[in-house]
Amino acid sequence: MRPQLNLGQIEYLNCWPLYQRLHEDSIGNLFTLISGHPAQLNLGLENGEIDISPSSSMLPAVSPINDYFVMPGIAIASLNEVQSVILLSRRPLSQLNGCDITLTSHSLTSIFLLKIILFHFQKLDPKSITFSTEEFTPDQTGEAALLIGDQALELYHNPPTGFKVYDLGHLWHQFTGLPFVYALWIGRKAALKKKSQAVIDLHQRLTEIVAELPEKLAELAVLTLAKKGKKTTLDASQLLAYWRQAISYKLDERALAGLNLFYRHANDLGLTDKVPELDFFPALTRANKNQ
């Protein structure tokens, strides 16, 4: 029997359609799921606990480990608004100099995206803004807070009193005209020695799932909310609009252009010391061509 993949699973609604379909598949016995938020999955990849996972797109630019490959063609991205990566702020963006901004500990890529928006596009002073790590509560004393995932999605629709919602995907698109890639399917090259066929099979099935999703989403929305129950305030129309309009699972030419621009801006601001060159597996030739 082929060795199982240790597969990371992001516990957010943005990934729910992919994993729900994987759970229904016969290839489900080829992997062991390890669940967590993006920062936890990043750590699992770095320490070798996880073979492959949807993980922060910024990871290849900041990790000291040079042992990653990226699945071509698939990602977690937004074409414009993303709804689940937001800044809640008591002040307009242009007036955040001198303020304290709290950052979620669950994210990596979104923190870099926020800093690029503030310091490159808004031209704010990096020395005047204080960042601290704290999960958001409506009674927090800071002027602004970065949120991601399901909490962000719910507050996007129902923001707390006194806060304005800034959608970071929309802001990125407003300034660049390009999609933004939050997560890539990243794996450890060491896993390919014994599990390359399992990776190929997973990539093929994910590609098929992404192509099939448009006609499956309405059914998945009803199923998802039935399982979530009182754990979410979203209704079916909000969830369906999120999946159909906000989230893209394709790593196409435009998404890669947005990703490369993101890497360059981070490097230009001194937030990273390199612009990474991504190694793709499988279909390396096609992935390189799309860049």
FISETI-33549 format. One record per residue (C-alpha): residue in one letter; x, y, z negated. Coordinates in pm, whole numbers. Each point is the difference from the previous one (the first is absolute). Layout:
BEGIN
+--------+--------+--------+--------+
| residu |      u |      v |      w |
+--------+--------+--------+--------+
|      A |      X |      Y |      Z |
...
+--------+--------+--------+--------+
//
This chain:
BEGIN
+--------+--------+--------+--------+
| residu |      u |      v |      w |
+--------+--------+--------+--------+
|      M |      0 |      0 |      0 |
|      R |    129 |    347 |     92 |
|      P |    124 |    202 |   -301 |
|      Q |   -256 |    248 |   -130 |
|      L |     49 |    373 |     35 |
|      N |    -14 |    208 |   -314 |
|      L |   -233 |    264 |    139 |
|      G |    -61 |    335 |   -168 |
|      Q |   -358 |    127 |    -19 |
|      I |    -86 |    367 |    -60 |
|      E |   -301 |     17 |   -231 |
|      Y |   -166 |    290 |    180 |
|      L |   -302 |     25 |    224 |
|      N |    218 |    106 |    293 |
|      C |    137 |   -355 |     19 |
|      W |   -318 |   -183 |    -92 |
|      P |   -111 |    -82 |    359 |
|      L |    332 |   -163 |     87 |
|      Y |     21 |   -216 |   -310 |
|      Q |   -367 |    -93 |      5 |
|      R |     49 |   -138 |    350 |
|      L |    325 |   -174 |    -98 |
|      H |   -179 |   -170 |   -289 |
|      E |   -251 |   -143 |    248 |
|      D |    274 |   -144 |    221 |
|      S |    148 |   -346 |     12 |
|      I |    347 |    157 |    -19 |
|      G |    -83 |    110 |   -354 |
|      N |    182 |   -303 |   -141 |
|      L |    324 |    125 |    153 |
|      F |     49 |    282 |   -248 |
|      T |    -12 |     79 |   -369 |
|      L |   -150 |    340 |    -79 |
|      I |    172 |    240 |   -239 |
|      S |   -225 |    299 |    -70 |
|      G |     90 |    349 |   -114 |
|      H |      4 |    366 |     88 |
|      P |    257 |    124 |    257 |
|      A |    276 |     83 |   -250 |
|      Q |    -27 |   -348 |   -155 |
|      L |     20 |   -166 |    341 |
|      N |    304 |    211 |     88 |
|      L |    170 |   -134 |   -311 |
|      G |   -103 |   -356 |     84 |
|      L |    159 |     31 |    343 |
|      E |    318 |    147 |   -142 |
|      N |     46 |   -273 |   -260 |
|      G |    -86 |   -282 |    242 |
|      E |   -323 |   -105 |   -172 |
|      I |   -195 |     88 |    316 |
|      D |     88 |   -115 |    353 |
|      I |   -221 |    245 |    190 |
|      S |   -257 |    261 |    -89 |
|      P |   -174 |    315 |    115 |
|      S |    235 |    237 |   -178 |
|      S |     95 |    368 |    -12 |
|      S |    121 |    126 |    336 |
|      M |    264 |    204 |   -184 |
|      L |    157 |   -312 |   -154 |
|      P |    254 |    -63 |    283 |
|      A |    123 |    360 |    -36 |
|      V |     62 |    -10 |   -376 |
|      S |     67 |   -361 |    -98 |
|      P |    365 |    -98 |    -58 |
|      I |    -82 |   -340 |    146 |
|      N |     72 |    -38 |    371 |
|      D |   -187 |   -326 |     45 |
|      Y |   -338 |    100 |    140 |
|      F |   -189 |    -74 |    318 |
|      V |   -325 |    159 |    112 |
|      M |   -291 |   -167 |    176 |
|      P |    -70 |    183 |    326 |
|      G |   -339 |    129 |    103 |
|      I |   -173 |     10 |   -340 |
|      A |      3 |    251 |   -284 |
|      I |   -223 |    195 |   -236 |
|      A |    -35 |    344 |    151 |
|      S |   -238 |    289 |     55 |
|      L |    -73 |    179 |    325 |
|      N |   -122 |    314 |   -180 |
|      E |   -174 |      2 |   -338 |
|      V |     98 |   -291 |   -222 |
|      Q |   -235 |     70 |   -298 |
|      S |    198 |   -222 |   -239 |
|      V |    320 |    207 |    -27 |
|      I |    -93 |    336 |   -145 |
|      L |    126 |    293 |   -202 |
|      L |   -249 |    135 |   -251 |
|      S |     91 |    360 |    -72 |
|      R |   -139 |    286 |   -204 |
|      R |    183 |    240 |    234 |
|      P |     38 |     37 |    377 |
|      L |    307 |   -180 |    137 |
|      S |    169 |    330 |     81 |
|      Q |    -21 |    102 |   -367 |
|      L |    160 |   -305 |   -162 |
|      N |    340 |    159 |    -59 |
|      G |     71 |     -7 |   -372 |
|      C |   -246 |   -280 |    -67 |
|      D |     22 |   -349 |   -147 |
|      I |   -118 |   -280 |    231 |
|      T |    -61 |   -348 |   -135 |
|      L |     91 |   -297 |    219 |
|      T |   -147 |   -347 |    -15 |
|      S |    249 |   -274 |    -86 |
|      H |   -172 |   -232 |    246 |
|      S |    136 |    168 |    313 |
|      L |    325 |     66 |    183 |
|      T |    -83 |    116 |    352 |
|      S |   -275 |    241 |   -110 |
|      I |    239 |    182 |   -232 |
|      F |    237 |     67 |    289 |
|      L |   -292 |    104 |    220 |
|      L |   -120 |    249 |   -261 |
|      K |    346 |    154 |    -36 |
|      I |     36 |     35 |    378 |
|      I |   -338 |    173 |     19 |
|      L |     86 |    236 |   -285 |
|      F |    363 |     78 |     80 |
|      H |     22 |    -34 |    378 |
|      F |   -342 |     98 |    128 |
|      Q |   -117 |    230 |   -281 |
|      K |    352 |    139 |    -62 |
|      L |    -37 |    -12 |   -379 |
|      D |    304 |     18 |   -226 |
|      P |    112 |   -347 |   -117 |
|      K |    172 |    152 |   -305 |
|      S |   -321 |    162 |   -123 |
|      I |   -221 |   -310 |    -11 |
|      T |     22 |   -255 |   -280 |
|      F |    -96 |   -361 |     69 |
|      S |    -94 |   -249 |   -270 |
|      T |   -133 |   -355 |     13 |
|      E |   -348 |    -40 |   -139 |
|      E |   -319 |   -170 |    115 |
|      F |   -280 |    250 |     57 |
|      T |   -278 |     72 |   -245 |
|      P |   -248 |    289 |     49 |
|      D |    114 |    169 |   -321 |
|      Q |    368 |     12 |     91 |
|      T |    174 |    335 |    -53 |
|      G |    211 |      6 |    319 |
|      E |   -100 |    214 |    295 |
|      A |     -1 |   -286 |    251 |
|      A |     17 |   -378 |     20 |
|      L |     90 |   -252 |    271 |
|      L |   -231 |   -302 |     19 |
|      I |    -10 |   -303 |    227 |
|      G |   -214 |   -306 |     55 |
|      D |   -353 |    -67 |   -119 |
|      Q |      7 |    269 |   -269 |
|      A |     96 |    258 |    261 |
|      L |   -270 |   -122 |    238 |
|      E |   -272 |     37 |   -262 |
|      L |    118 |    345 |   -108 |
|      Y |     23 |    105 |    365 |
|      H |   -376 |    -41 |     10 |
|      N |    -65 |    124 |   -354 |
|      P |    278 |    241 |   -105 |
|      P |     15 |    105 |   -366 |
|      T |   -117 |    348 |    -90 |
|      G |    261 |    269 |     59 |
|      F |    211 |   -198 |    247 |
|      K |     24 |     31 |    378 |
|      V |     76 |   -311 |    206 |
|      Y |    291 |     11 |    244 |
|      D |     14 |   -304 |    227 |
|      L |    368 |    -64 |     73 |
|      G |    -68 |   -196 |    317 |
|      H |   -203 |    289 |    137 |
|      L |    270 |    252 |    -95 |
|      W |    270 |   -210 |    169 |
|      H |   -209 |    -26 |    317 |
|      Q |    -81 |    371 |    -13 |
|      F |    369 |     87 |      2 |
|      T |    133 |   -274 |    231 |
|      G |   -289 |   -128 |    213 |
|      L |    119 |   -355 |    -77 |
|      P |   -123 |   -296 |   -205 |
|      F |    156 |    -67 |   -338 |
|      V |    126 |   -345 |   -100 |
|      Y |    -34 |    -76 |   -372 |
|      A |     99 |   -365 |      4 |
|      L |    186 |   -238 |    225 |
|      W |     -6 |   -378 |    -21 |
|      I |    349 |    -43 |   -138 |
|      G |    179 |   -327 |    -64 |
|      R |    334 |   -125 |   -126 |
|      K |    230 |   -133 |    269 |
|      A |    111 |   -272 |   -239 |
|      A |   -350 |   -151 |     24 |
|      L |     36 |    -46 |    376 |
|      K |    261 |   -275 |    -43 |
|      K |   -263 |   -252 |   -113 |
|      K |   -331 |    176 |     65 |
|      S |     30 |    168 |    340 |
|      Q |   -282 |   -205 |    154 |
|      A |   -229 |     91 |   -290 |
|      V |     80 |    367 |     62 |
|      I |    -76 |    -42 |    371 |
|      D |   -332 |   -170 |    -81 |
|      L |    -94 |    273 |   -248 |
|      H |     86 |    274 |    247 |
|      Q |   -207 |   -166 |    272 |
|      R |   -302 |    -37 |   -229 |
|      L |     22 |    356 |   -132 |
|      T |     16 |    130 |    356 |
|      E |   -313 |   -199 |     83 |
|      I |   -178 |    122 |   -313 |
|      V |     75 |    365 |     80 |
|      A |   -141 |    -48 |    351 |
|      E |   -316 |   -167 |   -135 |
|      L |    -66 |    239 |   -289 |
|      P |   -223 |    261 |    170 |
|      E |   -285 |   -251 |     37 |
|      K |     55 |   -146 |   -349 |
|      L |     17 |    314 |   -214 |
|      A |   -371 |     51 |    -65 |
|      E |    -34 |   -353 |   -135 |
|      L |    322 |     40 |   -202 |
|      A |   -123 |    325 |   -157 |
|      V |   -313 |   -170 |   -138 |
|      L |    204 |   -297 |   -123 |
|      T |    263 |    224 |   -159 |
|      L |   -248 |    213 |   -193 |
|      A |   -181 |   -311 |   -120 |
|      K |    328 |   -127 |   -144 |
|      K |    101 |    338 |   -143 |
|      G |   -334 |     58 |   -169 |
|      K |     16 |    285 |   -250 |
|      K |    376 |     34 |     43 |
|      T |    -47 |    254 |    279 |
|      T |   -223 |    303 |     57 |
|      L |     26 |    -29 |    378 |
|      D |   -296 |    -97 |    211 |
|      A |      8 |   -211 |    315 |
|      S |     -4 |    297 |    237 |
|      Q |    296 |    165 |   -177 |
|      L |    202 |   -322 |      1 |
|      L |    -81 |    -72 |    361 |
|      A |     93 |    356 |    106 |
|      Y |    328 |    -38 |   -192 |
|      W |     94 |   -316 |    186 |
|      R |   -120 |    119 |    340 |
|      Q |    116 |    363 |     -3 |
|      A |    277 |     38 |   -258 |
|      I |    205 |   -321 |      7 |
|      S |    193 |   -134 |    297 |
|      Y |    181 |   -332 |     -5 |
|      K |    197 |     57 |    320 |
|      L |    369 |     82 |     21 |
|      D |    -10 |    130 |    356 |
|      E |    220 |    250 |    182 |
|      R |   -164 |    307 |   -158 |
|      A |     11 |   -150 |   -349 |
|      L |    370 |    -76 |     45 |
|      A |     58 |    359 |    115 |
|      G |   -171 |    125 |   -316 |
|      L |    204 |   -240 |   -214 |
|      N |    330 |    108 |    155 |
|      L |    -92 |    366 |    -49 |
|      F |    -81 |    -73 |   -364 |
|      Y |    342 |   -159 |    -47 |
|      R |    173 |    297 |    164 |
|      H |   -182 |    258 |   -211 |
|      A |     83 |   -190 |   -319 |
|      N |    364 |    -14 |    100 |
|      D |     12 |    367 |    103 |
|      L |   -138 |    101 |   -341 |
|      G |    266 |   -208 |   -176 |
|      L |   -261 |   -240 |   -140 |
|      T |    180 |   -296 |    162 |
|      D |    354 |    -56 |    116 |
|      K |    -86 |   -184 |    321 |
|      V |   -251 |    -38 |    281 |
|      P |    -50 |   -378 |      6 |
|      E |     12 |   -214 |    311 |
|      L |   -271 |   -261 |    -33 |
|      D |     69 |   -364 |     91 |
|      F |   -311 |   -167 |    141 |
|      F |    -95 |   -368 |    -14 |
|      P |   -158 |   -161 |    197 |
|      A |    -31 |    164 |    344 |
|      L |    308 |    217 |    -56 |
|      T |     26 |    106 |    363 |
|      R |   -358 |    129 |     18 |
|      A |     34 |    186 |   -331 |
|      N |    317 |    176 |    113 |
|      K |   -165 |     90 |    328 |
|      N |   -287 |    167 |   -189 |
|      Q |    243 |    225 |   -181 |
+--------+--------+--------+--------+
//
